[in-house]
Amino acid sequence: MEKDYKVKVENVTKEYDLFKTQSEKLRSFFSVSKKRVPHFWSLMGISLTIQPGETLGLIGVNGSGKSTLSNIISGIIPQTTGYVDVRGDTSIVAIHAGLRNNLTGRENIRLKSLMQGMTNEQIDEMMPDIIAFADIGDFVDQPVKSYSSGMRSRLGFAIAVHINPDILIIDEALSVGDDTFYQKCVDKITEFKQEGKTIIFVSHSLKQIEMLCDKVAWINYGELKMVGETKTVTNKYREFTKWFKQLSKKEKHAFETERKSIQKNFSIKNYQKQITEEMQSQHPEEKDIHSKIHKLFYGSVISEKMSVWNQLLTWAVLLVVIFFCLVNVSGYSVGHVLSDPSLIMHPSNILRLPGIK
Ligand SMILES: Nc1ncnc2c1ncn2[C@@H]1O[C@H](COP(=O)(O)OP(=O)(O)OP(=O)(O)O)[C@@H](O)[C@H]1O
């Protein structure tokens, strides 16, 4: 079973730096100082597998990390640590993702299809079907920025299902359409299921989740609270939301603040240590667990930040370039400047203008 999976995520985390401005972001990129901007762990070690043909529902309160996880699986954003293996093409339908605002609907269809590896001939052939499915009338030739969220969702869904991906990811996209479109989408999802496609379905509607999903993962403030048979998980989630709703405003606030503070103070080092210790106690005979876990955490990750060594190297290259520029301007040779650095301050060439001694 394990070998046949379509999607596997192991110990996946996602950290966001909470920069206030773009310049703060740029400064932090080059900074060698250890002083860090505030950060937030949107995911704190998620592991799950999705089998071929399975429809997995993702549920959880606002901000729990569902979109972050589905964006990582679809390759839109990288994970901070952990292993992600997706076997097949993905196509994501999300209200705020995937469509270029300045392009028309028709241009978006072409762009997304080309990005998915389709030829212009294939796209021309498919274009009328996508437009008919989206059913947005003349708006198909208008820039997407003029669309309502329902229209975006229609177009996004129409493109995603016609591209015929191996793995379809639907992130809250059905919640903004009207009833007719919703039914059309449900029919299409059912057709996809019958064809044995794999689907990840993110929704706040437990009714939709229960109707469409074979298995459900409940993401709770960055952690995987529960994964399993649909009804079992949705019932537990209902119990949680019922409990949460009966709290007073103050209690709700305290609960959320505590959860968010755990996400702010999460330590990736401690988490890695915890996973290493767990592995060691489960498999005492295994050698080299430290390096195996390190590889699991960082082996398939492209760092979004410059390492200290890279930062030092960048600074060194920059200083060498500045040095050679100054030597060039001074008119002395490198040897002269190295033997007497003060020569850099007394340029010989540029001040020796014709007629001036
Ligand atoms: N680019 C970003 N920079 C900083 N924080 C981010 C960024 N994107 C998401 N987050 C934070 O990560 C957490 C998870 O967000 P995410 O959108 O994945 O949650 P969600 O479960 O999909 O929420 P919702 O149900 O409201 O769509 C949130 O606290 C959010 O504020």
The ligand as an SDF file (V2000), in Angstrom:
LIG
                    3D

 31 33  0  0  0  0  0  0  0  0999 V2000
    2.7570   34.6200    3.0520 N   0  0  0  0  0  0  0  0  0  0  0  0
    2.5060   34.5110    4.3430 C   0  0  0  0  0  0  0  0  0  0  0  0
    3.2200   35.2140    5.2360 N   0  0  0  0  0  0  0  0  0  0  0  0
    2.9910   35.1060    6.5570 C   0  0  0  0  0  0  0  0  0  0  0  0
    2.0480   34.2820    7.0910 N   0  0  0  0  0  0  0  0  0  0  0  0
    1.3180   33.5470    6.2530 C   0  0  0  0  0  0  0  0  0  0  0  0
    1.4800   33.6210    4.8390 C   0  0  0  0  0  0  0  0  0  0  0  0
    0.5930   32.7660    4.2750 N   0  0  0  0  0  0  0  0  0  0  0  0
   -0.0960   32.1940    5.2870 C   0  0  0  0  0  0  0  0  0  0  0  0
    0.3230   32.6620    6.4750 N   0  0  0  0  0  0  0  0  0  0  0  0
   -0.1750   32.2800    7.7960 C   0  0  0  0  0  0  0  0  0  0  0  0
   -0.1390   30.8780    7.9070 O   0  0  0  0  0  0  0  0  0  0  0  0
   -1.2660   30.4070    8.6210 C   0  0  0  0  0  0  0  0  0  0  0  0
   -1.9780   29.3530    7.8040 C   0  0  0  0  0  0  0  0  0  0  0  0
   -2.5820   29.9760    6.6910 O   0  0  0  0  0  0  0  0  0  0  0  0
   -3.4550   29.1440    5.6490 P   0  0  0  0  0  0  0  0  0  0  0  0
   -3.9250   30.0830    4.6270 O   0  0  0  0  0  0  0  0  0  0  0  0
   -2.6800   27.9620    5.2180 O   0  0  0  0  0  0  0  0  0  0  0  0
   -4.6510   28.6550    6.5610 O   0  0  0  0  0  0  0  0  0  0  0  0
   -6.0320   27.9860    6.1360 P   0  0  0  0  0  0  0  0  0  0  0  0
   -6.2540   26.8460    7.0550 O   0  0  0  0  0  0  0  0  0  0  0  0
   -6.0360   27.6940    4.6870 O   0  0  0  0  0  0  0  0  0  0  0  0
   -7.0360   29.1720    6.4880 O   0  0  0  0  0  0  0  0  0  0  0  0
   -8.4880   29.5310    5.8480 P   0  0  0  0  0  0  0  0  0  0  0  0
   -9.4130   28.4680    6.2660 O   0  0  0  0  0  0  0  0  0  0  0  0
   -8.7830   30.8510    6.4730 O   0  0  0  0  0  0  0  0  0  0  0  0
   -8.3080   29.6290    4.3520 O   0  0  0  0  0  0  0  0  0  0  0  0
   -2.1330   31.6350    8.9160 C   0  0  0  0  0  0  0  0  0  0  0  0
   -1.9110   32.0310   10.2430 O   0  0  0  0  0  0  0  0  0  0  0  0
   -1.6260   32.6770    7.9600 C   0  0  0  0  0  0  0  0  0  0  0  0
   -1.7390   33.9570    8.5210 O   0  0  0  0  0  0  0  0  0  0  0  0
  1  2  1  0
  2  3  1  0
  2  7  2  0
  3  4  2  0
  4  5  1  0
  5  6  2  0
  6  7  1  0
  6 10  1  0
  7  8  1  0
  8  9  2  0
  9 10  1  0
 10 11  1  0
 11 12  1  0
 11 30  1  0
 12 13  1  0
 13 14  1  0
 13 28  1  0
 14 15  1  0
 15 16  1  0
 16 17  2  0
 16 18  1  0
 16 19  1  0
 19 20  1  0
 20 21  2  0
 20 22  1  0
 20 23  1  0
 23 24  1  0
 24 25  2  0
 24 26  1  0
 24 27  1  0
 28 29  1  0
 28 30  1  0
 30 31  1  0
M  END
$$$$
